Amino acid sequence: MMSELYNVLFLCTGNSARSIMAESILNRIGKPKFRGYSAGSHPKGQVNPYALDLLRKLNYPTGELRSKDWNEFSGDNAPKLDFVFTLCDSAAGEMCPAWPGQPMTAHWGFEDPAAAEGSDAIIAQKFAEVYGQIERRLQIFTSLPISSLDKLTLQKRLDDIGRDMSEAG
């Protein structure tokens, strides 16, 4: 069905927290089978400092992380995408560009940790919670036998990952 390296794009409106964390997680746990990217429909222009702090504490490389517009992934020079996942409800409801490669898509909604209020400790805890949720979904995703599933079954599995995990809390 697809190549040996699966390119995955994670979308959020601002591309400053959830999608950045998903990109980082997939690039760690998905090697060498997956390559993660992230973008936003209205990028904030900078990565959320709480997301950067958490990723640094977990020993992720952060020097290349940046908030970018999703149009970077729709042009002729963009990587061929195999999967596109929206991580926020706002991005899921927007009209997306045409992605190269006709990727499979799914919505995996997560609470926005950047909207958390309170002390630095409370906000950092919310980022850690959402990070854990994203990591669990990506562990399930990366364990799927993608090459042996037909498109319909794979699409159901992708949808189930988003639905089951959100219902589980």
Secondary structure in CASP SS format (residue, H / E / C, confidence):
PFRMAT SS
TARGET T0000
AUTHOR 0000-0000-0000
METHOD secondary structure of the structure
MODEL  1
M C 1.00
M C 1.00
S C 1.00
E C 1.00
L C 1.00
Y E 1.00
N E 1.00
V E 1.00
L E 1.00
F E 1.00
L E 1.00
C E 1.00
T C 1.00
G C 1.00
N C 1.00
S C 1.00
A C 1.00
R H 1.00
S H 1.00
I H 1.00
M H 1.00
A H 1.00
E H 1.00
S H 1.00
I H 1.00
L H 1.00
N H 1.00
R H 1.00
I H 1.00
G C 1.00
K C 1.00
P C 1.00
K C 1.00
F E 1.00
R E 1.00
G E 1.00
Y E 1.00
S E 1.00
A E 1.00
G E 1.00
S C 1.00
H C 1.00
P C 1.00
K C 1.00
G C 1.00
Q C 1.00
V C 1.00
N C 1.00
P H 1.00
Y H 1.00
A H 1.00
L H 1.00
D H 1.00
L H 1.00
L H 1.00
R H 1.00
K H 1.00
L C 1.00
N C 1.00
Y C 1.00
P C 1.00
T C 1.00
G C 1.00
E C 1.00
L C 1.00
R C 1.00
S C 1.00
K C 1.00
D E 1.00
W H 1.00
N H 1.00
E H 1.00
F H 1.00
S C 1.00
G C 1.00
D C 1.00
N C 1.00
A C 1.00
P C 1.00
K C 1.00
L C 1.00
D C 1.00
F E 1.00
V E 1.00
F E 1.00
T E 1.00
L C 1.00
C C 1.00
D H 1.00
S H 1.00
A H 1.00
A H 1.00
G C 1.00
E C 1.00
M C 1.00
C C 1.00
P C 1.00
A C 1.00
W C 1.00
P C 1.00
G C 1.00
Q C 1.00
P C 1.00
M E 1.00
T E 1.00
A E 1.00
H E 1.00
W C 1.00
G C 1.00
F C 1.00
E C 1.00
D C 1.00
P H 1.00
A H 1.00
A H 1.00
A C 1.00
E C 1.00
G C 1.00
S C 1.00
D H 1.00
A H 1.00
I H 1.00
I H 1.00
A H 1.00
Q H 1.00
K H 1.00
F H 1.00
A H 1.00
E H 1.00
V H 1.00
Y H 1.00
G H 1.00
Q H 1.00
I H 1.00
E H 1.00
R H 1.00
R H 1.00
L H 1.00
Q H 1.00
I H 1.00
F H 1.00
T H 1.00
S H 1.00
L C 1.00
P C 1.00
I H 1.00
S H 1.00
S H 1.00
L C 1.00
D C 1.00
K H 1.00
L H 1.00
T H 1.00
L H 1.00
Q H 1.00
K H 1.00
R H 1.00
L H 1.00
D H 1.00
D H 1.00
I H 1.00
G H 1.00
R H 1.00
D H 1.00
M H 1.00
S H 1.00
E H 1.00
A H 1.00
G C 1.00
END
